[in-house]
Amino acid sequence: MDISTQKQLLEHFRRQQDTESDWSWLPGETLCLDLDGWRVPFDLQAHVHYHALDLERLAGQKEPATLLLVPELTDRFLEKCRQAGLSVIDLNGRTWIRGKGLYIERPPQPGRNYRNANKPRNVFEGKSARIIRALLSCRDRKWTQAELIRHTGASQGLVSRVTSHLVEEGYVIKPQDRFYQVGSTLDLLDAWVAADSLKDRTTCVRITGLETDPWFWADRLEVWAQERSVDLAFTQWTAAWERHGYTEPALCSAYVSEFPNADQLSEWGAREVTEAGALWLFNPSDKGVFLETQRPLNRLLVSDAQIFIDLQKTGLRGPEAAKALRDWEGFCRS
């Protein structure tokens, strides 16, 4: 069930607690936990929209201690609450309570499926990912919502929902009113990696030929793309080497807006294969990957964040190249 207002949140929570013998209400919004005759009061703070940076302030309230109520408790926000020592509960029954001589942790209860109505279901796919990619294109840049809307082609509503979610989870900060900036680049990248599936968001064609040199294929691909007005941006090993050389490319890989036809492959002396290959071409389900490109040397590359994401789970020392890029001080500072 979607929860969109604080009133809804409190109504559903009160209804749940009417059947819970461990909880009782005092005047106001004071909730008491009853354990074997021992009563522990909490100041219930219901928030449909929360802010990770507010947690220390809420946790600083000692008498009675704060119990934060949210529609759905994410792993990321739960960890933030743990770090702040702030007790938290959601409508799905997921609970983390920490106090003097008290520790309670409960998983979500079966049959409950509450969530924030305004929270995007997956910020790492489709047009939502365009917003993430833009924010990570230059981690030092401050963006307004209007700039993100123009740059990504996403709707005002989507940009608002995604930026609000990122702020709530502590990935993005607001250094000034109306401005947004990545505050936790590596954490945001880790969350993207966990949610990403390259095979689900692209169609891949693998090509082989007599030539195995990645740069031979990169040159051929650039000429073909220019002649056919095909969108092209290199990724994975090819892009990582051009951006911050660490491991020499094992093959050439790139995003393209269309694939070469059979006649073109024949002209190259090449053919499609189901495994291996010297050239990997990816046609993305969302064209947003072409919105964040860079040309540090001679070739057009996807953004640093996209290179890092695309090198995960690839083998051929891809994760090593990704780590070297991530550890570099110029990473996401194009």
C-alpha positions as CSV (number, residue, x, y, z in Angstrom):
1,M,0.0,0.0,0.0
2,D,1.3,3.5,-0.9
3,I,1.5,6.1,1.9
4,S,1.6,9.7,0.8
5,T,0.8,11.8,3.9
6,Q,1.7,11.9,7.5
7,K,-1.9,11.5,8.5
8,Q,-2.1,8.2,6.5
9,L,1.1,7.1,8.1
10,L,-0.1,7.7,11.6
11,E,-3.6,6.2,11.0
12,H,-2.2,2.9,9.7
13,F,0.3,2.7,12.5
14,R,-2.3,3.3,15.2
15,R,-4.5,0.7,13.6
16,Q,-1.6,-1.8,13.7
17,Q,-0.7,-1.0,17.4
18,D,-4.3,-1.5,18.5
19,T,-3.6,-5.2,18.0
20,E,-0.1,-5.2,19.5
21,S,0.0,-5.9,23.2
22,D,3.6,-4.6,23.6
23,W,2.6,-1.0,22.8
24,S,0.4,1.6,24.5
25,W,-0.3,5.2,24.0
26,L,0.0,8.2,26.4
27,P,-1.5,11.6,25.7
28,G,0.0,13.3,22.6
29,E,2.3,11.2,20.4
30,T,4.1,9.4,23.2
31,L,4.2,5.7,22.6
32,C,5.2,3.3,25.4
33,L,6.8,-0.1,25.0
34,D,5.6,-2.5,27.7
35,L,7.9,-5.3,28.6
36,D,7.2,-7.4,31.7
37,G,5.9,-4.4,33.6
38,W,8.7,-2.2,32.4
39,R,7.5,0.8,30.4
40,V,9.8,2.6,28.0
41,P,8.3,5.9,26.6
42,F,9.2,7.2,23.1
43,D,8.4,10.4,21.4
44,L,7.0,9.2,18.1
45,Q,8.1,11.2,15.1
46,A,6.2,10.3,11.9
47,H,7.9,11.2,8.7
48,V,6.8,10.3,5.2
49,H,9.8,12.3,4.0
50,Y,12.8,12.1,6.1
51,H,16.3,13.6,5.8
52,A,19.4,11.6,6.7
53,L,21.2,14.7,7.9
54,D,18.4,15.3,10.5
55,L,19.1,12.0,12.4
56,E,21.7,13.4,14.8
57,R,19.3,16.1,15.9
58,L,16.5,13.6,16.5
59,A,18.8,11.2,18.2
60,G,20.0,13.9,20.6
61,Q,16.6,14.0,22.3
62,K,17.0,12.0,25.5
63,E,13.7,12.2,27.5
64,P,11.7,10.6,26.0
65,A,13.9,9.2,23.3
66,T,12.8,9.6,19.7
67,L,11.2,6.7,17.8
68,L,11.1,7.5,14.1
69,L,8.2,6.1,12.1
70,V,8.5,5.8,8.3
71,P,6.4,4.0,5.7
72,E,9.2,1.7,4.5
73,L,12.6,1.3,6.1
74,T,15.4,0.8,3.6
75,D,18.7,-0.9,4.4
76,R,20.6,2.4,3.7
77,F,18.4,4.4,6.1
78,L,18.4,1.7,8.8
79,E,22.2,1.8,8.8
80,K,22.1,5.6,9.2
81,C,19.8,5.2,12.1
82,R,22.1,2.6,13.7
83,Q,25.0,5.0,13.4
84,A,23.1,7.8,15.0
85,G,21.7,5.5,17.7
86,L,18.2,6.4,16.7
87,S,15.3,4.0,17.1
88,V,13.1,3.4,14.0
89,I,10.1,1.4,12.9
90,D,8.1,1.2,9.7
91,L,4.6,0.1,8.7
92,N,5.9,-3.3,7.5
93,G,6.9,-4.1,11.1
94,R,10.7,-3.7,10.5
95,T,12.0,-2.5,13.8
96,W,15.3,-1.3,15.3
97,I,15.2,0.0,18.9
98,R,18.2,0.8,21.0
99,G,18.1,2.2,24.5
100,K,19.6,1.8,27.9
101,G,19.5,-1.9,28.6
102,L,17.2,-2.4,25.6
103,Y,17.9,-3.8,22.1
104,I,15.1,-5.0,19.7
105,E,15.5,-5.9,16.1
106,R,12.7,-7.3,14.0
107,P,12.5,-8.1,10.3
108,P,9.5,-7.0,8.1
109,Q,6.3,-9.0,8.9
110,P,4.8,-11.3,6.3
111,G,1.9,-9.9,4.3
112,R,2.8,-6.3,4.7
113,N,3.8,-4.2,1.7
114,Y,3.8,-0.5,2.6
115,R,5.9,2.1,0.8
116,N,6.2,5.8,0.2
117,A,3.9,6.7,-2.6
118,N,6.3,9.4,-3.9
119,K,9.4,7.3,-3.8
120,P,10.7,6.0,-7.1
121,R,10.8,2.2,-7.3
122,N,14.3,2.0,-8.8
123,V,16.3,5.2,-9.3
124,F,19.0,3.3,-11.2
125,E,17.0,2.5,-14.4
126,G,15.4,4.4,-17.3
127,K,15.1,8.2,-17.0
128,S,15.7,8.0,-13.2
129,A,19.2,6.8,-14.0
130,R,19.8,9.8,-16.2
131,I,19.5,12.0,-13.1
132,I,22.0,9.8,-11.1
133,R,24.4,9.8,-14.1
134,A,24.2,13.6,-14.4
135,L,24.9,14.2,-10.7
136,L,27.9,11.8,-10.9
137,S,29.2,13.3,-14.1
138,C,31.0,16.0,-12.0
139,R,30.8,15.3,-8.2
140,D,31.8,18.9,-7.4
141,R,29.0,20.5,-9.4
142,K,25.8,21.9,-7.8
143,W,22.7,21.4,-9.8
144,T,19.2,23.0,-9.6
145,Q,16.2,20.9,-10.4
146,A,15.5,23.1,-13.5
147,E,19.0,22.3,-14.8
148,L,18.5,18.6,-14.2
149,I,15.2,18.7,-16.0
150,R,16.7,20.4,-19.1
151,H,19.8,18.3,-19.1
152,T,18.2,14.8,-18.7
153,G,14.8,15.3,-20.4
154,A,13.1,13.9,-17.3
155,S,9.8,15.3,-16.1
156,Q,9.7,17.8,-13.2
157,G,7.8,15.3,-11.1
158,L,10.4,12.5,-11.7
159,V,13.4,14.8,-11.0
160,S,11.7,16.0,-7.8
161,R,11.0,12.4,-6.6
162,V,14.5,11.2,-7.4
163,T,16.4,14.1,-5.8
164,S,14.1,13.9,-2.7
165,H,14.9,10.2,-2.4
166,L,18.6,10.7,-2.8
167,V,18.6,13.5,-0.1
168,E,16.5,11.3,2.2
169,E,18.9,8.4,1.8
170,G,22.0,10.7,2.4
171,Y,23.5,10.2,-1.1
172,V,22.9,13.8,-2.1
173,I,23.2,17.0,-0.1
174,K,21.8,20.5,-0.5
175,P,24.7,22.8,0.1
176,Q,22.4,25.8,-0.7
177,D,18.7,26.2,-1.1
178,R,17.5,24.9,-4.5
179,F,20.9,23.2,-5.2
180,Y,21.8,19.5,-5.2
181,Q,25.2,18.0,-5.1
182,V,26.5,14.4,-4.6
183,G,27.6,14.1,-1.0
184,S,28.5,10.4,-0.9
185,T,29.9,9.4,-4.3
186,L,31.2,6.0,-3.5
187,D,28.1,5.0,-1.5
188,L,25.9,6.0,-4.4
189,L,28.1,4.0,-6.8
190,D,27.9,0.9,-4.6
191,A,24.1,1.2,-4.5
192,W,24.0,1.5,-8.3
193,V,26.3,-1.6,-8.7
194,A,24.0,-3.6,-6.4
195,A,20.9,-2.6,-8.5
196,D,22.4,-2.8,-12.0
197,S,22.1,-5.5,-14.6
198,L,23.9,-4.8,-17.8
199,K,22.2,-7.6,-19.7
200,D,18.7,-6.3,-18.7
201,R,19.3,-2.7,-19.8
202,T,21.1,-3.4,-23.0
203,T,21.2,-5.6,-26.0
204,C,24.7,-6.9,-26.7
205,V,26.2,-8.0,-30.0
206,R,29.7,-9.7,-29.9
207,I,31.8,-9.5,-33.0
208,T,35.0,-11.3,-34.0
209,G,37.4,-11.2,-36.9
210,L,41.0,-11.8,-37.9
211,E,42.1,-8.7,-36.1
212,T,42.2,-8.9,-32.3
213,D,43.7,-5.5,-31.5
214,P,41.1,-3.4,-29.6
215,W,42.4,-0.1,-31.1
216,F,41.9,-1.5,-34.7
217,W,38.2,-2.1,-33.9
218,A,37.9,1.3,-32.1
219,D,39.2,3.1,-35.3
220,R,36.9,1.1,-37.5
221,L,33.9,1.8,-35.3
222,E,34.5,5.5,-35.2
223,V,34.7,5.8,-38.9
224,W,31.5,3.7,-39.4
225,A,29.6,5.7,-36.7
226,Q,30.5,9.0,-38.2
227,E,29.6,7.9,-41.7
228,R,26.2,6.6,-40.6
229,S,25.5,9.3,-37.9
230,V,25.3,6.6,-35.3
231,D,25.6,7.6,-31.6
232,L,28.8,6.1,-30.2
233,A,30.5,6.2,-26.8
234,F,33.2,3.8,-25.6
235,T,33.0,2.0,-22.3
236,Q,34.6,-0.7,-20.1
237,W,38.3,-1.4,-20.7
238,T,38.6,0.9,-23.7
239,A,37.2,3.9,-21.9
240,A,39.0,3.1,-18.6
241,W,42.4,3.0,-20.4
242,E,41.7,6.3,-22.1
243,R,40.5,7.9,-18.9
244,H,43.0,6.6,-16.4
245,G,45.3,3.8,-17.8
246,Y,45.7,0.8,-15.6
247,T,45.1,-2.4,-17.4
248,E,45.4,-2.5,-21.2
249,P,42.1,-3.2,-23.0
250,A,41.4,-6.9,-23.5
251,L,38.8,-6.0,-26.2
252,C,37.0,-3.0,-27.5
253,S,33.5,-2.2,-26.2
254,A,31.1,0.7,-26.8
255,Y,27.5,1.8,-26.7
256,V,25.9,2.4,-30.1
257,S,22.4,3.6,-31.1
258,E,22.3,0.9,-33.8
259,F,24.3,-2.2,-34.8
260,P,26.3,-2.6,-38.0
261,N,24.4,-4.7,-40.6
262,A,25.6,-7.9,-42.2
263,D,27.2,-6.1,-45.2
264,Q,29.2,-3.9,-42.9
265,L,30.5,-6.9,-40.9
266,S,31.4,-8.6,-44.2
267,E,33.3,-5.5,-45.2
268,W,35.2,-5.7,-41.9
269,G,35.9,-9.4,-42.4
270,A,33.9,-10.0,-39.2
271,R,31.0,-12.0,-37.9
272,E,28.8,-12.2,-34.8
273,V,29.6,-14.7,-32.1
274,T,27.8,-15.8,-29.0
275,E,30.8,-15.8,-26.7
276,A,34.2,-14.0,-26.5
277,G,34.7,-11.7,-29.4
278,A,37.1,-8.8,-30.0
279,L,34.3,-6.1,-30.2
280,W,31.4,-5.8,-27.8
281,L,28.6,-3.4,-28.8
282,F,25.8,-2.4,-26.5
283,N,22.5,-0.9,-27.6
284,P,20.9,0.7,-24.4
285,S,17.2,0.5,-23.6
286,D,17.4,4.1,-22.5
287,K,19.5,6.6,-24.6
288,G,20.4,8.6,-21.5
289,V,23.9,7.0,-21.5
290,F,24.7,9.3,-24.5
291,L,23.9,12.4,-22.5
292,E,26.9,12.1,-20.3
293,T,30.0,11.7,-22.5
294,Q,33.5,13.0,-22.3
295,R,36.5,13.3,-24.6
296,P,39.7,13.4,-22.4
297,L,42.0,12.4,-25.3
298,N,40.9,11.3,-28.8
299,R,37.8,9.2,-28.3
300,L,34.3,9.9,-27.0
301,L,33.7,8.0,-23.7
302,V,30.8,7.5,-21.4
303,S,31.0,9.1,-18.0
304,D,33.4,7.9,-15.3
305,A,30.5,6.5,-13.2
306,Q,29.2,4.6,-16.2
307,I,32.6,3.1,-17.0
308,F,32.9,1.9,-13.4
309,I,29.4,0.3,-13.4
310,D,30.0,-1.4,-16.8
311,L,33.3,-3.0,-15.6
312,Q,31.6,-4.9,-12.8
313,K,31.3,-8.7,-13.1
314,T,33.1,-8.7,-16.4
315,G,36.3,-10.7,-15.7
316,L,39.4,-9.9,-17.8
317,R,40.6,-7.7,-14.9
318,G,37.6,-5.5,-15.4
319,P,37.0,-5.0,-11.6
320,E,40.7,-4.1,-11.2
321,A,40.4,-1.4,-13.8
322,A,37.2,-0.2,-12.2
323,K,38.9,0.0,-8.7
324,A,41.9,1.9,-10.1
325,L,39.6,4.4,-11.8
326,R,37.5,4.8,-8.6
327,D,40.6,5.4,-6.5
328,W,41.9,8.0,-8.8
329,E,41.5,11.6,-7.6
330,G,40.1,12.7,-11.0
331,F,37.3,10.2,-10.8
332,C,33.9,11.7,-11.6
333,R,35.6,15.1,-12.0
334,S,35.5,15.4,-15.8
